[in-house]
Amino acid sequence: MNIGAVDHVEFYVGDAQQSAFYLCTAFGFRLRGQAGPERGRTDSRSLLLTQGGIDIVLTSALTPDHPAAQYVARHGDGVANIAFEVTDAAKAFAMAVERGATPVEEPVVHSQCGTEVVTAAVLGFGDVAHRFMQRTGDPDDFLPGTMEIFPPASEDNGGEQPLHTVDHAAICVPAGELRPTVAFYENVFGFSQIFEEFIEVGEQAMDSKVVQSPSGKVTFTIIEPVTDRQPGQIDTFLANHGGAGVQHLALLTDDIITTVPAMQDRGVAFLQTPAAYYDELSERLDKPELRMEDLRRTNVLVDQDHWGQVFQIFTQSMHVRKTFFWEVIDRHGARTFGSGNIKALYEAVAREKATA
């Protein structure tokens, strides 16, 4: 199937302009293009945002029967499509359907001025689809003939773009669906399971497996709750979201200590880390590759595996249902996902409460 990187991530939202304002102002994305009634699309409006190698599409319904209206009614704003780069969209679509995927969009050719983009889509998990994107010609023409592309403003040229790649998506599925979902991605898309972990946090527990495309550029962390323990954050997500969905997207940076304060200055609210977490850090892992005083100041977490260390921080959820949030991640060789931080944070909070 030759799946490359994540081509773009599409959110269905109630108000695309409002969502775009927040992501551009706080996260540093740039408005790159739009599609809507001006370009012949009468049932929806989409805004294209970009930063580094990350493309985000925000789509709002203009008619009650558009899928975005139905999605937002069920889940609120959220990820509706994670698109894959492919060499042959029609072939990938046919192969996926033959292997058991549910078709969502038949292959369509978008062409203009020598640029051609072929798209097709199948259902992934829950209400989230995967769009196959086959591109030839001008790479800056996102969807020729459909989406108007804006020229970059002069202040954008050479500007900082600290976030540059979609590192992974964290997906919550109901209890009992973890293994079938992993098998689906293995059988339909040719992904491989690269990691698994059973995580216990106090009286709560969750089971997780990580699948990745053969290219290594598309990674999904899939998590299910353990039902014989106390309900936890995965149960809360599933209840508030209304089923399986993307809990968070992790965006990669090469300098998390600089990126986090810059985002905070623009209005991004990150989760706070208790002081006890850093007090006990030396008992859990080797000396961090970043300065301890910088980690404390920025609330950045650190974990390590056989290959290196990973630094990460999570935003507070701006979602009205408190479901979706973002992660900023900086990898220093590590290939895993900081699961050690879940237990360490829980224990640090418990320790501070006990001594308060």
C-alpha positions as a printed NumPy array, in Angstrom:
array([[  0.   ,   0.   ,   0.   ],
       [  3.079,   2.242,   0.321],
       [  1.798,   4.526,   3.086],
       [  4.217,   7.378,   3.646],
       [  3.778,  10.111,   6.254],
       [  0.668,  11.774,   7.635],
       [ -0.456,  14.042,   4.798],
       [ -2.832,  16.084,   6.973],
       [ -5.208,  15.803,   9.9  ],
       [ -8.778,  17.023,   9.442],
       [-10.871,  18.224,  12.365],
       [-14.636,  18.593,  12.192],
       [-15.478,  21.68 ,  14.241],
       [-18.466,  23.862,  14.967],
       [-16.678,  27.072,  13.95 ],
       [-13.647,  26.711,  11.692],
       [-12.727,  30.395,  11.891],
       [-12.735,  30.425,  15.683],
       [-10.672,  27.226,  15.863],
       [ -8.213,  28.595,  13.292],
       [ -7.794,  31.821,  15.267],
       [ -6.792,  29.854,  18.371],
       [ -4.349,  27.539,  16.572],
       [ -2.742,  30.406,  14.65 ],
       [ -2.525,  32.766,  17.613],
       [ -1.513,  30.279,  20.317],
       [  0.24 ,  27.44 ,  18.448],
       [  1.861,  29.482,  15.69 ],
       [  0.099,  27.89 ,  12.714],
       [ -0.349,  29.93 ,   9.535],
       [ -3.579,  30.14 ,   7.524],
       [ -2.604,  28.652,   4.181],
       [ -5.852,  28.143,   2.268],
       [ -9.608,  27.771,   2.274],
       [-12.406,  25.918,   0.511],
       [-16.077,  26.853,   0.637],
       [-18.888,  28.44 ,  -1.333],
       [-16.398,  30.738,  -3.105],
       [-14.851,  27.654,  -4.721],
       [-18.101,  25.792,  -5.346],
       [-18.333,  23.859,  -2.078],
       [-21.736,  24.854,  -0.732],
       [-22.184,  22.408,   2.15 ],
       [-19.045,  23.143,   4.181],
       [-16.129,  25.46 ,   4.75 ],
       [-12.56 ,  24.247,   5.309],
       [ -9.515,  26.195,   6.438],
       [ -5.997,  24.848,   5.877],
       [ -3.386,  25.631,   8.541],
       [  0.295,  24.814,   8.297],
       [  3.447,  24.795,  10.42 ],
       [  6.647,  23.016,   9.489],
       [  5.559,  19.725,   7.939],
       [  2.176,  19.726,   9.712],
       [ -1.03 ,  20.438,   7.791],
       [ -4.296,  20.812,   9.722],
       [ -7.68 ,  21.103,   7.986],
       [-10.583,  22.561,   9.971],
       [-13.996,  21.826,   8.439],
       [-17.346,  23.226,   9.529],
       [-20.709,  22.205,   8.075],
       [-22.887,  24.756,   6.294],
       [-25.798,  22.32 ,   5.952],
       [-27.274,  20.   ,   8.595],
       [-26.701,  16.867,   6.514],
       [-22.942,  17.357,   6.076],
       [-20.861,  14.729,   7.94 ],
       [-19.186,  17.489,   9.963],
       [-22.542,  18.527,  11.43 ],
       [-23.326,  14.952,  12.411],
       [-19.844,  14.395,  13.86 ],
       [-19.901,  17.569,  15.972],
       [-23.377,  16.707,  17.264],
       [-22.126,  13.295,  18.438],
       [-18.638,  14.163,  19.654],
       [-18.082,  17.892,  19.673],
       [-15.023,  19.23 ,  17.847],
       [-12.475,  16.517,  17.115],
       [-10.268,  14.608,  14.697],
       [-12.369,  13.166,  11.876],
       [ -9.708,  12.147,   9.342],
       [ -6.027,  11.234,   9.498],
       [ -4.831,  11.293,   5.899],
       [ -2.006,   9.144,   4.537],
       [  0.46 ,   9.913,   1.758],
       [  0.338,   7.123,  -0.864],
       [  1.714,   6.537,  -4.348],
       [ -1.603,   5.267,  -5.766],
       [ -4.786,   6.365,  -3.974],
       [ -7.202,   4.331,  -6.108],
       [ -5.167,   1.157,  -5.624],
       [ -4.781,   1.759,  -1.881],
       [ -8.532,   2.323,  -1.58 ],
       [ -9.392,  -0.852,  -3.507],
       [ -6.898,  -2.884,  -1.477],
       [ -8.204,  -1.553,   1.843],
       [-11.821,  -2.286,   0.931],
       [-10.882,  -5.77 ,  -0.279],
       [ -9.22 ,  -6.375,   3.099],
       [-12.344,  -5.393,   4.995],
       [-12.32 ,  -1.59 ,   5.383],
       [-15.576,   0.326,   4.984],
       [-15.489,   2.759,   2.024],
       [-16.164,   6.412,   2.835],
       [-15.102,   8.342,  -0.288],
       [-14.632,   6.768,  -3.723],
       [-11.506,   7.896,  -5.628],
       [-11.755,  11.47 ,  -6.937],
       [ -9.275,  13.334,  -9.15 ],
       [ -8.607,  17.008,  -8.377],
       [ -6.54 ,  18.71 , -11.08 ],
       [ -5.544,  22.199, -12.165],
       [ -2.621,  23.749, -14.032],
       [ -0.569,  20.556, -14.184],
       [ -1.103,  19.576, -10.561],
       [ -3.155,  16.489,  -9.764],
       [ -4.293,  15.091,  -6.432],
       [ -6.227,  11.829,  -6.204],
       [ -8.153,  11.225,  -2.982],
       [-10.152,   8.329,  -1.551],
       [-11.096,   7.385,   2.01 ],
       [-12.024,   4.422,   4.2  ],
       [-13.22 ,   4.195,   7.786],
       [-10.606,   3.608,  10.461],
       [-11.823,   3.468,  14.093],
       [-15.006,   4.941,  15.541],
       [-16.065,   7.799,  13.26 ],
       [-12.482,   8.582,  12.19 ],
       [-11.593,   7.947,   8.549],
       [ -8.32 ,   7.692,   6.641],
       [ -7.991,   9.586,   3.376],
       [ -5.443,   8.372,   0.832],
       [ -3.616,  11.296,  -0.821],
       [ -1.746,  10.815,  -4.103],
       [  0.04 ,  14.004,  -5.209],
       [  1.792,  14.98 ,  -8.446],
       [  2.829,  18.462,  -9.545],
       [  3.006,  21.516,  -7.311],
       [  3.233,  20.293,  -3.672],
       [  1.935,  23.651,  -2.409],
       [ -1.396,  23.247,  -4.229],
       [ -3.172,  21.296,  -1.507],
       [ -6.386,  20.399,  -3.359],
       [ -6.288,  21.881,  -6.879],
       [ -9.542,  23.318,  -8.176],
       [-11.169,  23.022,  -4.753],
       [ -9.032,  24.861,  -2.213],
       [ -7.758,  28.382,  -2.692],
       [ -4.145,  28.713,  -1.544],
       [ -3.008,  32.024,  -0.067],
       [  0.474,  33.43 ,  -0.743],
       [  2.56 ,  33.577,   2.434],
       [  2.609,  36.967,   4.109],
       [  5.965,  38.722,   4.177],
       [  6.237,  38.252,   7.955],
       [  5.869,  34.474,   7.491],
       [  9.   ,  34.162,   5.372],
       [ 11.749,  32.686,   7.481],
       [  9.585,  32.781,  10.603],
       [ 10.022,  30.29 ,  13.394],
       [  8.18 ,  26.975,  13.019],
       [  9.07 ,  25.068,  16.197],
       [  6.474,  22.321,  15.609],
       [  7.354,  20.332,  12.509],
       [  5.879,  16.785,  12.471],
       [  2.902,  14.785,  13.701],
       [  4.756,  12.346,  15.969],
       [  1.785,  10.125,  16.873],
       [ -1.916,  10.034,  17.609],
       [ -3.287,   8.589,  20.844],
       [ -6.539,   6.705,  20.268],
       [ -9.004,   5.572,  22.935],
       [-11.201,   2.565,  22.173],
       [-13.843,   0.845,  24.337],
       [-12.88 ,  -2.165,  26.44 ],
       [-12.501,  -5.29 ,  24.297],
       [-11.683,  -3.358,  21.083],
       [ -7.921,  -2.958,  21.523],
       [ -6.847,  -6.224,  19.923],
       [ -9.401,  -6.128,  17.08 ],
       [ -8.331,  -2.544,  16.286],
       [ -4.659,  -3.52 ,  16.205],
       [ -5.489,  -6.491,  13.959],
       [ -7.476,  -4.175,  11.664],
       [ -4.477,  -1.89 ,  11.105],
       [ -2.172,  -4.84 ,  10.597],
       [ -4.454,  -6.602,   8.101],
       [ -5.85 ,  -3.617,   6.202],
       [ -2.98 ,  -1.102,   6.14 ],
       [  0.035,  -3.328,   6.733],
       [  0.967,  -1.687,  10.041],
       [  3.043,  -3.571,  12.619],
       [  2.735,  -3.626,  16.377],
       [  5.936,  -2.111,  17.779],
       [  5.186,  -1.708,  21.487],
       [  2.707,  -2.741,  24.172],
       [  2.27 ,  -1.942,  27.839],
       [ -0.161,  -2.567,  30.668],
       [ -0.275,   0.595,  32.781],
       [ -1.454,   0.592,  36.387],
       [ -2.122,   3.891,  38.123],
       [ -3.4  ,   3.408,  41.664],
       [ -6.767,   1.669,  41.411],
       [ -6.979,   2.367,  37.672],
       [ -5.443,   0.536,  34.737],
       [ -5.257,   0.733,  30.971],
       [ -3.928,  -1.522,  28.251],
       [ -2.064,  -0.067,  25.287],
       [ -0.496,  -1.197,  22.034],
       [  1.345,   0.883,  19.426],
       [  1.055,   0.254,  15.695],
       [  3.175,   1.868,  13.005],
       [  3.236,   2.003,   9.211],
       [  6.105,   0.256,   7.366],
       [  7.543,   3.699,   6.581],
       [  7.766,   4.419,  10.314],
       [  6.073,   7.786,   9.722],
       [  2.526,   7.014,  10.916],
       [  2.199,   5.896,  14.528],
       [ -0.934,   5.208,  16.566],
       [ -0.957,   4.541,  20.3  ],
       [ -4.196,   2.627,  20.929],
       [ -5.521,   2.447,  24.49 ],
       [ -8.446,   0.664,  26.137],
       [ -9.635,   0.823,  29.762],
       [ -9.435,  -2.185,  32.069],
       [-12.96 ,  -2.771,  33.325],
       [-12.177,  -4.66 ,  36.545],
       [-10.469,  -1.551,  37.958],
       [-11.784,   1.854,  38.968],
       [-12.857,   4.048,  36.006],
       [-10.107,   6.396,  34.842],
       [ -9.283,   8.973,  32.206],
       [ -9.87 ,   6.574,  29.285],
       [-13.362,   5.76 ,  30.563],
       [-14.028,   9.494,  30.94 ],
       [-12.898,  10.189,  27.38 ],
       [-15.057,   7.427,  25.929],
       [-18.106,   8.621,  27.864],
       [-17.666,  12.315,  27.049],
       [-16.617,  11.762,  23.439],
       [-19.303,   9.195,  22.748],
       [-17.122,   6.268,  21.707],
       [-13.704,   5.681,  20.161],
       [-11.714,   8.692,  19.053],
       [ -8.43 ,  10.592,  19.073],
       [ -7.595,  11.676,  22.606],
       [ -4.546,  13.717,  21.625],
       [ -2.111,  14.504,  18.839],
       [  1.605,  14.738,  19.619],
       [  3.55 ,  17.366,  17.665],
       [  7.313,  17.04 ,  17.427],
       [  9.751,  19.844,  18.232],
       [ 13.546,  19.894,  18.325],
       [ 13.752,  22.308,  21.286],
       [ 10.981,  21.789,  23.816],
       [ 12.553,  24.09 ,  26.422],
       [ 12.274,  27.037,  24.041],
       [  9.008,  25.98 ,  22.398],
       [  6.911,  25.603,  25.563],
       [  7.495,  29.108,  27.019],
       [  6.911,  30.647,  23.582],
       [  3.569,  28.847,  23.311],
       [  2.676,  29.856,  26.866],
       [  3.377,  33.48 ,  26.018],
       [  0.883,  33.17 ,  23.154],
       [ -1.816,  31.724,  25.428],
       [ -1.383,  27.934,  25.458],
       [ -2.188,  26.461,  28.895],
       [ -0.124,  23.4  ,  29.785],
       [ -0.649,  20.965,  32.643],
       [  1.319,  21.747,  35.79 ],
       [  3.814,  19.214,  37.155],
       [  4.128,  18.773,  40.94 ],
       [  7.536,  19.546,  42.446],
       [  7.692,  16.016,  43.883],
       [  7.934,  14.63 ,  40.33 ],
       [ 11.344,  16.276,  39.855],
       [ 12.476,  15.494,  43.404],
       [ 12.156,  11.765,  42.682],
       [ 13.353,  11.845,  39.079],
       [ 16.89 ,  10.644,  39.815],
       [ 15.514,   7.445,  41.364],
       [ 13.603,   6.612,  38.185],
       [ 16.047,   7.302,  35.376],
       [ 19.504,   8.518,  34.425],
       [ 20.497,  12.159,  34.479],
       [ 18.242,  14.088,  32.049],
       [ 19.941,  15.361,  28.926],
       [ 18.213,  18.72 ,  29.488],
       [ 18.92 ,  20.831,  32.558],
       [ 16.795,  20.016,  35.592],
       [ 16.12 ,  23.691,  36.296],
       [ 14.729,  24.085,  32.774],
       [ 12.486,  21.05 ,  33.196],
       [ 11.115,  22.411,  36.482],
       [ 10.594,  25.873,  35.04 ],
       [  8.7  ,  24.636,  31.998],
       [  6.896,  21.649,  33.642],
       [  8.339,  19.353,  30.965],
       [  8.326,  15.619,  31.733],
       [ 11.102,  13.147,  30.889],
       [ 11.166,   9.395,  30.39 ],
       [ 13.694,   7.014,  28.861],
       [ 13.916,   3.696,  27.081],
       [ 16.715,   1.552,  25.625],
       [ 17.352,   4.08 ,  22.847],
       [ 17.356,   7.395,  24.67 ],
       [ 15.184,   9.957,  26.403],
       [ 11.895,  11.597,  25.498],
       [ 10.671,  14.965,  26.782],
       [  6.988,  15.83 ,  26.679],
       [  4.245,  18.076,  27.991],
       [  0.475,  18.078,  27.565],
       [ -1.865,  21.009,  27.114],
       [ -4.97 ,  21.554,  29.159],
       [ -8.019,  20.572,  27.132],
       [ -9.795,  23.529,  25.533],
       [-12.615,  21.22 ,  24.465],
       [-16.035,  21.927,  25.975],
       [-16.306,  18.198,  26.806],
       [-12.716,  18.088,  28.15 ],
       [-11.772,  15.341,  25.716],
       [ -9.192,  16.301,  23.058],
       [ -5.835,  17.874,  23.958],
       [ -2.356,  18.313,  22.447],
       [  1.094,  17.015,  23.312],
       [  4.427,  18.65 ,  22.517],
       [  7.225,  16.079,  22.333],
       [ 10.997,  16.23 ,  21.882],
       [ 12.819,  12.957,  21.194],
       [ 16.458,  12.451,  22.154],
       [ 16.728,   8.993,  20.635],
       [ 13.776,   7.454,  22.506],
       [ 11.275,   5.473,  20.452],
       [  8.585,   4.954,  23.091],
       [  5.945,   7.325,  24.422],
       [  6.663,   8.332,  27.99 ],
       [  4.297,   5.894,  29.651],
       [  6.53 ,   5.921,  32.732],
       [  5.406,   9.479,  33.33 ],
       [  1.805,   8.403,  33.925],
       [  2.646,   6.424,  37.044],
       [  5.325,   8.895,  38.165],
       [  2.899,  11.819,  38.008],
       [  0.239,   9.898,  39.908],
       [  2.698,   9.024,  42.651],
       [  4.035,  12.59 ,  42.806],
       [  0.538,  14.028,  43.232],
       [ -0.252,  11.461,  45.94 ],
       [  3.02 ,  12.264,  47.724],
       [  2.327,  16.009,  47.742],
       [ -1.22 ,  15.47 ,  49.042],
       [  0.107,  13.267,  51.85 ],
       [  2.573,  15.936,  53.007],
       [  0.251,  18.933,  52.565]])
